């Protein structure tokens, strides 16, 4: 929810809007906590481990929660995250595309760094959305 959206909601709903925000935050924190129980840094290739803090912060499979966590990052932090992910995006994908991919824990968190609501999403960066060619 944008800052304007929060202000409008507070004006219209009063204290009830705060309950919604607290509930969303609590729900997303629980989703992240659950997702990170199987995060094992030892399963991450050494050349990708520098992204572990970012993956642990926003690498959640729930789209609204991932967007919520990315939205809480400062603009500077998002720009830094975008640059870091773009730099190794092909390497992350290569790791995830292994014949027997690890679809849990760390791999799942890294997968979501590449997702549509990750730090590099067009909605977050203002970049045009790339569409598949027709046909």
N, C-alpha and C positions, 0 to 999 in steps of 0.2 A: 504494500500500500504506500502511495507517495505521501510526502509530508503534507501536501495540500489535502489529500484524501483523509488523512488523520485529523487535520484541523476541522474539516467539514463534518466528519463523523462525530468529533467531540462536540461541535456546536449543536448538531441535531440530536445526538443520543445522550450527551452528558457523560456521566460516570460509566454508563453501560458500555460505551465504546472502549474504555480502558480494560474492561474485563475481556473483551474480544482480543485486544492486543496482547494481553498477558497470556491468554489461553493459546494464541497462535505461537508466541515465543516459547512457551512451555512445551507445546506439542512438538515443535520443530527441534528443540533441544533434546527431547526424548528420542525423536527419530534419529538424530545424529548420534546420540549416545548408543543406541541400539546398533546402528550401522557400524560404529567404530569398535564394537566388542570383538569383531573378528579381524580388525586391521592389524596386519603383521608386517612391519617394516622390512623384515628379513626377506619377504617374498617380492619386494620391489627391486627392480634392477638398480644397481648402484648409481648409474647415470641419471636416474629419475628421482632419487631420494630427496633431492633439494626441494621438491614440490610436495613432500609429505605434509608439512604444516597446512598448506593450502588445501590439499585433498581432504585432510581431516576436518578442516573448517567448513568447507562447502560441498564436499563430495557426498551428497545425500541423494538417494534415488527419488525422493518425493519432490516433484517439480516446484510446487509452491514454497516448500521449505528451502530448497536450493536457491530459489529466487530471493527469498527472505534473507538468507545469509549473505548472498552477494550484495543485496541492497543495503545491508548494514555496513559494508566496506566503504571506506572513503573513496573518493574519485581517484586519488593517487594510488591507493592500494589496488583498486580494480585495474588501473592502467598497468601497474607493475605485474599483476597476475596475468593479464592478457598477454603481455610481452613474454613472460616466462612460459606460459602454456603454448603460445604460438611457436616459440623457439624449439620446443620438443614434441609438438603435437604428433608429427609423423612417427617419432620414436615411441610415444605412448601407444599409438594405434598398432604399431608393429608388435609391441609387447602383448597387447590385448588380443591380437590376431593369431597368436601361437596355436599350433594344432590342438593342444589341450589347454585352453585358456582358463585362468583362475577367475571364475565368476563370483568371487566373494571377497569380502574384506577390502584390502588395499586396491586390488584390481578394479573392484566396483567403484570405489571412491575416485580413482584416477579416470575411469570411464566417464564419470559425470563431469569431470573438468572439461571434457570435449562436447558436452551436451548443449542443447539449445538455450538453457537458462544458466549456463556457466558464465564465468567472467568475460568470455569472448563472444557472448551472444550478440547478434545484431541489435537487439533491443537495448542492451546495456552500452554498446559502443557507438551507436548511431550509424553503423555500417549498413549498406543495403543488404537485404536478405537475398541470398543466392538461390535462384529457382532452377529446378531441373529442366533441361530442354524438352519441349513438347514432342510427343511421338514415341 
